[in-house]
Amino acid sequence: MMDAIASVINSIWGVFRSIGINDIVDIFLLSLLIFYGIKLVRETRAQQLTKGILILIVCYLLAVVFSLQTIRFILKMCFQWGFLALVIMFQPELRRVLEKVGRANFSGLSYILGPDSDEDTEHLTKCIEAVCDAASNLSSTKTGALIIMERKTKLGEQIATGTVLNCEPSPQIFGNIFFPNTPLHDGAVIIRDGMVLAAGCFLPRPQKDELINKQLGSRHRAAIGMSENSDAIVIVVSEETGNISVAENGELTRGFNRDSLKKLLDNRLLPEKDPNSIRENSLAGRVISKWKK
């Protein structure tokens, strides 16, 4: 008995001794893939598909154990086409993963390419002011609106469904676009690089449409669907209540006013300031304040 236990311990110790740096890296990367795979399928329709696949695997193992040749043959044929079936069934989820990889923020590369110019930041700040003023005005008159702030994911497919404007944003522009019964009031406005690029655009439906609150109208559903398929920030003004909502990453947050909306857009869209630059400005301010005293 003791010899058997010693043999098992020696075998386990031999496995640990044979582990190298490359094996540790391999295990770490595999763990990350499994973690993000579980995170991807959780609370989506892929979760039910995953359960179905696991049930088929269990059935196949049972067929092997109990020598059920017919069931084993059928399941084996299913698994041979399994990879193609997975690609087809999980296509929306795979697309989201690839888009997130493409949107990854590589800080080192950004440093090499250089920060955004002050001119671009000022232009974007003016755009945010115009959007917040327009949202506040439209909210006060209960005029429905749908405004999309494009970020890293380009929305060419949605832009192609609308009318290209390419004009400077202003409360008056948004007021004309979303005025009831005008040709473009039913669609969405897409803003790119601080410019109103297109209006009257159609948006994709949300993937979990049946789980969304039935009280939400078509604008809110379209906003959620757009935020699921991109990293855009979608601003919605309700036609019934005048409430301002924001959709981001598939989630809708309600109850914004002008100030809270501006704070959110500033945090999401404006580039972060360099800490060294902030420190220099702070020191300069102290010197000026001391000189004035």
C-alpha positions as a LaTeX table, in Angstrom:
\begin{tabular}{lrrr}
\hline
Residue & $x$ (\AA) & $y$ (\AA) & $z$ (\AA) \\
\hline
Met1 & 0.00 & 0.00 & 0.00 \\
Met2 & 2.72 & 2.45 & 0.96 \\
Asp3 & 4.65 & 1.55 & $-2.19$ \\
Ala4 & 1.61 & 2.38 & $-4.32$ \\
Ile5 & 1.16 & 5.77 & $-2.62$ \\
Ala6 & 4.86 & 6.53 & $-3.00$ \\
Ser7 & 4.66 & 5.61 & $-6.69$ \\
Val8 & 1.72 & 7.99 & $-7.23$ \\
Ile9 & 3.51 & 10.82 & $-5.39$ \\
Asn10 & 6.67 & 10.25 & $-7.44$ \\
Ser11 & 4.63 & 10.30 & $-10.65$ \\
Ile12 & 2.95 & 13.59 & $-9.68$ \\
Trp13 & 6.30 & 15.09 & $-8.65$ \\
Gly14 & 7.78 & 13.97 & $-11.96$ \\
Val15 & 5.02 & 15.81 & $-13.84$ \\
Phe16 & 5.66 & 19.03 & $-11.89$ \\
Arg17 & 9.41 & 18.75 & $-12.46$ \\
Ser18 & 8.88 & 18.43 & $-16.20$ \\
Ile19 & 6.84 & 21.67 & $-16.38$ \\
Gly20 & 8.77 & 24.48 & $-18.08$ \\
Ile21 & 8.18 & 28.18 & $-18.66$ \\
Asn22 & 6.52 & 27.50 & $-22.02$ \\
Asp23 & 4.07 & 25.09 & $-20.33$ \\
Ile24 & 3.14 & 27.72 & $-17.74$ \\
Val25 & 2.54 & 30.30 & $-20.48$ \\
Asp26 & 0.50 & 27.73 & $-22.43$ \\
Ile27 & $-1.70$ & 26.96 & $-19.42$ \\
Phe28 & $-2.14$ & 30.66 & $-18.63$ \\
Leu29 & $-3.24$ & 31.51 & $-22.19$ \\
Leu30 & $-5.59$ & 28.53 & $-22.29$ \\
Ser31 & $-7.12$ & 29.62 & $-18.97$ \\
Leu32 & $-7.69$ & 33.11 & $-20.39$ \\
Leu33 & $-9.38$ & 31.67 & $-23.49$ \\
Ile34 & $-11.67$ & 29.50 & $-21.37$ \\
Phe35 & $-12.48$ & 32.42 & $-19.04$ \\
Tyr36 & $-13.38$ & 34.81 & $-21.85$ \\
Gly37 & $-15.23$ & 32.03 & $-23.67$ \\
Ile38 & $-17.46$ & 31.48 & $-20.62$ \\
Lys39 & $-17.88$ & 35.24 & $-20.22$ \\
Leu40 & $-18.87$ & 35.50 & $-23.88$ \\
Val41 & $-21.62$ & 32.89 & $-23.83$ \\
Arg42 & $-23.02$ & 33.80 & $-20.41$ \\
Glu43 & $-26.49$ & 35.39 & $-20.51$ \\
Thr44 & $-26.77$ & 35.08 & $-24.30$ \\
Arg45 & $-28.46$ & 32.63 & $-26.60$ \\
Ala46 & $-25.05$ & 30.93 & $-26.93$ \\
Gln47 & $-25.48$ & 29.71 & $-23.34$ \\
Gln48 & $-28.39$ & 27.46 & $-24.35$ \\
Leu49 & $-26.46$ & 26.22 & $-27.40$ \\
Thr50 & $-23.49$ & 25.36 & $-25.19$ \\
Lys51 & $-25.73$ & 23.36 & $-22.85$ \\
Gly52 & $-27.08$ & 21.45 & $-25.84$ \\
Ile53 & $-23.57$ & 20.62 & $-27.06$ \\
Leu54 & $-22.55$ & 19.39 & $-23.59$ \\
Ile55 & $-25.63$ & 17.16 & $-23.47$ \\
Leu56 & $-24.68$ & 15.65 & $-26.85$ \\
Ile57 & $-21.15$ & 14.97 & $-25.56$ \\
Val58 & $-22.54$ & 13.22 & $-22.47$ \\
Cys59 & $-24.86$ & 11.15 & $-24.67$ \\
Tyr60 & $-21.93$ & 10.14 & $-26.86$ \\
Leu61 & $-19.89$ & 9.03 & $-23.84$ \\
Leu62 & $-22.83$ & 7.00 & $-22.56$ \\
Ala63 & $-23.24$ & 5.41 & $-25.99$ \\
Val64 & $-19.57$ & 4.40 & $-25.91$ \\
Val65 & $-19.82$ & 2.95 & $-22.38$ \\
Phe66 & $-22.98$ & 0.96 & $-23.08$ \\
Ser67 & $-21.99$ & 0.01 & $-26.66$ \\
Leu68 & $-24.97$ & 1.72 & $-28.32$ \\
Gln69 & $-23.56$ & 1.51 & $-31.83$ \\
Thr70 & $-26.36$ & 3.31 & $-33.69$ \\
Ile71 & $-26.48$ & 6.29 & $-31.32$ \\
Arg72 & $-22.70$ & 6.41 & $-31.32$ \\
Phe73 & $-22.59$ & 6.46 & $-35.14$ \\
Ile74 & $-25.20$ & 9.25 & $-35.40$ \\
Leu75 & $-23.49$ & 11.45 & $-32.79$ \\
Lys76 & $-20.10$ & 10.82 & $-34.38$ \\
Met77 & $-21.46$ & 12.08 & $-37.71$ \\
Cys78 & $-22.86$ & 15.15 & $-35.94$ \\
Phe79 & $-19.49$ & 15.93 & $-34.34$ \\
Gln80 & $-17.71$ & 15.67 & $-37.70$ \\
Trp81 & $-19.68$ & 18.72 & $-38.86$ \\
Gly82 & $-19.63$ & 20.30 & $-35.41$ \\
Phe83 & $-17.00$ & 22.96 & $-36.09$ \\
Leu84 & $-18.87$ & 24.35 & $-39.09$ \\
Ala85 & $-22.12$ & 24.27 & $-37.11$ \\
Leu86 & $-20.47$ & 26.17 & $-34.24$ \\
Val87 & $-19.23$ & 28.89 & $-36.59$ \\
Ile88 & $-22.73$ & 29.29 & $-38.03$ \\
Met89 & $-24.60$ & 29.22 & $-34.70$ \\
Phe90 & $-22.15$ & 31.47 & $-32.82$ \\
Gln91 & $-21.60$ & 33.91 & $-35.68$ \\
Pro92 & $-22.90$ & 37.02 & $-33.81$ \\
Glu93 & $-20.82$ & 36.18 & $-30.71$ \\
Leu94 & $-17.68$ & 35.49 & $-32.77$ \\
Arg95 & $-18.18$ & 38.77 & $-34.60$ \\
Arg96 & $-18.42$ & 40.65 & $-31.30$ \\
Val97 & $-15.21$ & 39.02 & $-30.07$ \\
Leu98 & $-13.29$ & 39.98 & $-33.21$ \\
Glu99 & $-14.63$ & 43.53 & $-33.03$ \\
Lys100 & $-13.53$ & 43.82 & $-29.40$ \\
Val101 & $-10.05$ & 42.59 & $-30.34$ \\
Gly102 & $-9.93$ & 45.17 & $-33.11$ \\
Arg103 & $-11.00$ & 47.89 & $-30.67$ \\
Ala104 & $-8.34$ & 46.97 & $-28.13$ \\
Asn105 & $-6.54$ & 50.00 & $-26.79$ \\
Phe106 & $-2.79$ & 49.48 & $-27.26$ \\
Ser107 & $-1.39$ & 52.28 & $-25.14$ \\
Gly108 & 2.15 & 51.77 & $-26.34$ \\
Leu109 & 1.16 & 52.10 & $-29.97$ \\
Ser110 & $-0.90$ & 55.18 & $-29.16$ \\
Tyr111 & 2.15 & 56.71 & $-27.51$ \\
Ile112 & 4.28 & 56.06 & $-30.60$ \\
Leu113 & 1.67 & 57.51 & $-32.96$ \\
Gly114 & 1.27 & 60.53 & $-30.71$ \\
Pro115 & $-1.75$ & 61.94 & $-28.86$ \\
Asp116 & $-4.74$ & 63.61 & $-30.49$ \\
Ser117 & $-4.15$ & 67.23 & $-31.39$ \\
Asp118 & $-5.63$ & 70.00 & $-29.29$ \\
Glu119 & $-7.55$ & 71.13 & $-32.38$ \\
Asp120 & $-9.34$ & 67.77 & $-32.68$ \\
Thr121 & $-10.10$ & 67.77 & $-28.96$ \\
Glu122 & $-11.55$ & 71.27 & $-29.16$ \\
His123 & $-13.67$ & 70.27 & $-32.17$ \\
Leu124 & $-14.99$ & 67.22 & $-30.33$ \\
Thr125 & $-15.72$ & 69.31 & $-27.23$ \\
Lys126 & $-17.87$ & 71.67 & $-29.31$ \\
Cys127 & $-19.69$ & 68.67 & $-30.78$ \\
Ile128 & $-20.45$ & 67.31 & $-27.29$ \\
Glu129 & $-21.78$ & 70.73 & $-26.23$ \\
Ala130 & $-24.06$ & 70.81 & $-29.29$ \\
Val131 & $-25.34$ & 67.27 & $-28.67$ \\
Cys132 & $-26.07$ & 67.99 & $-25.01$ \\
Asp133 & $-27.85$ & 71.26 & $-25.84$ \\
Ala134 & $-29.88$ & 69.51 & $-28.55$ \\
Ala135 & $-30.80$ & 66.61 & $-26.25$ \\
Ser136 & $-31.94$ & 69.06 & $-23.56$ \\
Asn137 & $-34.03$ & 71.07 & $-26.04$ \\
Leu138 & $-35.60$ & 67.97 & $-27.59$ \\
Ser139 & $-36.33$ & 66.58 & $-24.14$ \\
Ser140 & $-38.17$ & 69.74 & $-23.08$ \\
Thr141 & $-40.46$ & 69.51 & $-26.16$ \\
Lys142 & $-40.79$ & 65.69 & $-25.98$ \\
Thr143 & $-39.37$ & 65.32 & $-29.48$ \\
Gly144 & $-38.05$ & 61.82 & $-30.15$ \\
Ala145 & $-34.39$ & 61.59 & $-31.17$ \\
Leu146 & $-31.69$ & 58.98 & $-31.75$ \\
Ile147 & $-28.06$ & 60.18 & $-31.88$ \\
Ile148 & $-25.06$ & 57.87 & $-32.32$ \\
Met149 & $-21.56$ & 58.92 & $-31.35$ \\
Glu150 & $-19.24$ & 56.69 & $-33.40$ \\
Arg151 & $-16.02$ & 55.57 & $-31.75$ \\
Lys152 & $-13.54$ & 52.94 & $-33.00$ \\
Thr153 & $-16.03$ & 50.66 & $-34.74$ \\
Lys154 & $-16.91$ & 52.22 & $-38.10$ \\
Leu155 & $-20.62$ & 52.25 & $-38.88$ \\
Gly156 & $-20.44$ & 52.20 & $-42.67$ \\
Glu157 & $-23.30$ & 49.71 & $-43.02$ \\
Gln158 & $-25.67$ & 51.94 & $-41.07$ \\
Ile159 & $-24.47$ & 55.13 & $-42.77$ \\
Ala160 & $-25.27$ & 53.57 & $-46.17$ \\
Thr161 & $-28.95$ & 53.26 & $-45.15$ \\
Gly162 & $-29.31$ & 56.99 & $-44.43$ \\
Thr163 & $-28.68$ & 60.37 & $-46.02$ \\
Val164 & $-25.15$ & 61.77 & $-45.90$ \\
Leu165 & $-25.05$ & 65.32 & $-44.50$ \\
Asn166 & $-21.44$ & 65.90 & $-43.34$ \\
Cys167 & $-22.19$ & 69.14 & $-41.50$ \\
Glu168 & $-21.24$ & 70.85 & $-38.25$ \\
Pro169 & $-23.43$ & 69.77 & $-35.31$ \\
Ser170 & $-25.67$ & 72.35 & $-33.67$ \\
Pro171 & $-28.94$ & 72.34 & $-31.70$ \\
Gln172 & $-30.66$ & 73.87 & $-34.73$ \\
Ile173 & $-29.46$ & 71.06 & $-37.02$ \\
Phe174 & $-30.74$ & 68.38 & $-34.65$ \\
Gly175 & $-34.00$ & 70.28 & $-34.19$ \\
Asn176 & $-34.60$ & 70.31 & $-37.95$ \\
Ile177 & $-33.67$ & 66.65 & $-38.40$ \\
Phe178 & $-35.90$ & 65.31 & $-35.61$ \\
Phe179 & $-38.83$ & 67.71 & $-36.13$ \\
Pro180 & $-41.97$ & 65.53 & $-36.42$ \\
Asn181 & $-43.04$ & 64.43 & $-39.91$ \\
Thr182 & $-39.82$ & 65.52 & $-41.60$ \\
Pro183 & $-38.19$ & 62.97 & $-43.96$ \\
Leu184 & $-35.32$ & 62.09 & $-41.58$ \\
His185 & $-36.99$ & 62.26 & $-38.16$ \\
Asp186 & $-37.60$ & 58.49 & $-37.83$ \\
Gly187 & $-33.99$ & 57.38 & $-38.34$ \\
Ala188 & $-30.79$ & 57.85 & $-36.39$ \\
Val189 & $-28.11$ & 60.52 & $-36.70$ \\
Ile190 & $-24.54$ & 59.24 & $-36.84$ \\
Ile191 & $-21.70$ & 61.51 & $-35.69$ \\
Arg192 & $-18.12$ & 60.77 & $-36.72$ \\
Asp193 & $-15.08$ & 62.83 & $-35.66$ \\
Gly194 & $-17.29$ & 65.61 & $-34.33$ \\
Met195 & $-19.31$ & 65.95 & $-37.57$ \\
Val196 & $-22.92$ & 65.00 & $-38.34$ \\
Leu197 & $-22.12$ & 62.45 & $-41.03$ \\
Ala198 & $-25.54$ & 60.99 & $-41.83$ \\
Ala199 & $-29.19$ & 61.09 & $-40.75$ \\
Gly200 & $-32.21$ & 58.86 & $-41.24$ \\
Cys201 & $-30.10$ & 55.73 & $-40.67$ \\
Phe202 & $-31.61$ & 52.34 & $-39.84$ \\
Leu203 & $-30.13$ & 50.35 & $-36.95$ \\
Pro204 & $-29.94$ & 46.60 & $-36.21$ \\
Arg205 & $-32.39$ & 44.92 & $-33.86$ \\
Pro206 & $-31.12$ & 43.84 & $-30.43$ \\
Gln207 & $-30.03$ & 40.21 & $-30.10$ \\
Lys208 & $-32.04$ & 39.67 & $-26.89$ \\
Asp209 & $-35.16$ & 41.47 & $-28.09$ \\
Glu210 & $-37.51$ & 39.20 & $-26.15$ \\
Leu211 & $-35.74$ & 40.03 & $-22.85$ \\
Ile212 & $-36.08$ & 43.81 & $-23.21$ \\
Asn213 & $-38.73$ & 45.67 & $-21.23$ \\
Lys214 & $-41.96$ & 45.78 & $-23.26$ \\
Gln215 & $-42.45$ & 49.42 & $-22.28$ \\
Leu216 & $-39.44$ & 50.49 & $-24.34$ \\
Gly217 & $-40.23$ & 51.76 & $-27.82$ \\
Ser218 & $-38.54$ & 51.17 & $-31.16$ \\
Arg219 & $-35.94$ & 53.94 & $-30.63$ \\
His220 & $-34.72$ & 52.45 & $-27.35$ \\
Arg221 & $-34.60$ & 48.96 & $-28.84$ \\
Ala222 & $-32.66$ & 50.20 & $-31.85$ \\
Ala223 & $-30.25$ & 51.99 & $-29.49$ \\
Ile224 & $-29.61$ & 48.78 & $-27.54$ \\
Gly225 & $-29.13$ & 46.83 & $-30.78$ \\
Met226 & $-26.60$ & 49.36 & $-32.08$ \\
Ser227 & $-24.64$ & 49.36 & $-28.82$ \\
Glu228 & $-24.52$ & 45.54 & $-28.89$ \\
Asn229 & $-22.96$ & 45.52 & $-32.35$ \\
Ser230 & $-20.42$ & 48.32 & $-31.82$ \\
Asp231 & $-18.66$ & 50.44 & $-29.20$ \\
Ala232 & $-20.76$ & 53.48 & $-30.13$ \\
Ile233 & $-22.54$ & 55.61 & $-27.53$ \\
Val234 & $-26.21$ & 55.98 & $-28.45$ \\
Ile235 & $-28.31$ & 58.82 & $-27.04$ \\
Val236 & $-32.10$ & 58.46 & $-27.04$ \\
Val237 & $-34.75$ & 61.07 & $-26.30$ \\
Ser238 & $-38.15$ & 59.57 & $-25.58$ \\
Glu239 & $-41.05$ & 60.90 & $-27.60$ \\
Glu240 & $-43.55$ & 59.98 & $-24.86$ \\
Thr241 & $-41.80$ & 61.16 & $-21.69$ \\
Gly242 & $-38.92$ & 63.32 & $-22.92$ \\
Asn243 & $-36.47$ & 61.29 & $-20.84$ \\
Ile244 & $-32.85$ & 61.13 & $-22.03$ \\
Ser245 & $-31.25$ & 57.67 & $-22.09$ \\
Val246 & $-27.85$ & 56.35 & $-23.15$ \\
Ala247 & $-27.13$ & 52.88 & $-24.55$ \\
Glu248 & $-23.62$ & 51.46 & $-24.28$ \\
Asn249 & $-22.33$ & 47.88 & $-24.56$ \\
Gly250 & $-25.87$ & 46.54 & $-24.85$ \\
Glu251 & $-27.12$ & 48.25 & $-21.68$ \\
Leu252 & $-29.54$ & 51.17 & $-21.47$ \\
Thr253 & $-29.20$ & 53.79 & $-18.72$ \\
Arg254 & $-32.05$ & 56.24 & $-18.24$ \\
Gly255 & $-32.64$ & 59.50 & $-16.39$ \\
Phe256 & $-29.94$ & 61.78 & $-17.84$ \\
Asn257 & $-30.07$ & 65.58 & $-17.91$ \\
Arg258 & $-27.81$ & 67.97 & $-19.78$ \\
Asp259 & $-25.06$ & 68.05 & $-17.14$ \\
Ser260 & $-24.91$ & 64.31 & $-16.50$ \\
Leu261 & $-24.98$ & 63.59 & $-20.24$ \\
Lys262 & $-22.11$ & 66.00 & $-20.85$ \\
Lys263 & $-20.09$ & 64.42 & $-18.04$ \\
Leu264 & $-20.61$ & 60.95 & $-19.54$ \\
Leu265 & $-19.67$ & 62.02 & $-23.07$ \\
Asp266 & $-16.59$ & 63.88 & $-21.83$ \\
Asn267 & $-15.39$ & 60.78 & $-19.98$ \\
Arg268 & $-16.08$ & 58.43 & $-22.90$ \\
Leu269 & $-15.05$ & 60.50 & $-25.92$ \\
Leu270 & $-12.41$ & 63.03 & $-24.92$ \\
Pro271 & $-8.81$ & 61.75 & $-24.73$ \\
Glu272 & $-7.28$ & 61.42 & $-21.30$ \\
Lys273 & $-4.88$ & 64.17 & $-20.42$ \\
Asp274 & $-1.22$ & 63.40 & $-19.90$ \\
Pro275 & $-0.51$ & 63.35 & $-16.12$ \\
Asn276 & 2.81 & 65.16 & $-16.70$ \\
Ser277 & 0.97 & 67.85 & $-18.63$ \\
Ile278 & $-1.61$ & 68.19 & $-15.85$ \\
Arg279 & 1.20 & 68.50 & $-13.27$ \\
Glu280 & 2.98 & 71.19 & $-15.32$ \\
Asn281 & $-0.27$ & 73.16 & $-15.70$ \\
Ser282 & $-0.92$ & 72.83 & $-11.97$ \\
Leu283 & 2.57 & 74.10 & $-11.13$ \\
Ala284 & 2.18 & 76.97 & $-13.58$ \\
Gly285 & $-1.14$ & 77.87 & $-11.98$ \\
Arg286 & 0.47 & 77.92 & $-8.53$ \\
Val287 & 3.26 & 80.20 & $-9.76$ \\
Ile288 & 0.77 & 82.61 & $-11.33$ \\
Ser289 & $-1.37$ & 82.55 & $-8.19$ \\
Lys290 & 1.69 & 83.21 & $-6.03$ \\
Trp291 & 2.80 & 86.04 & $-8.36$ \\
Lys292 & $-0.64$ & 87.65 & $-8.13$ \\
Lys293 & $-0.47$ & 87.55 & $-4.35$ \\
\hline
\end{tabular}
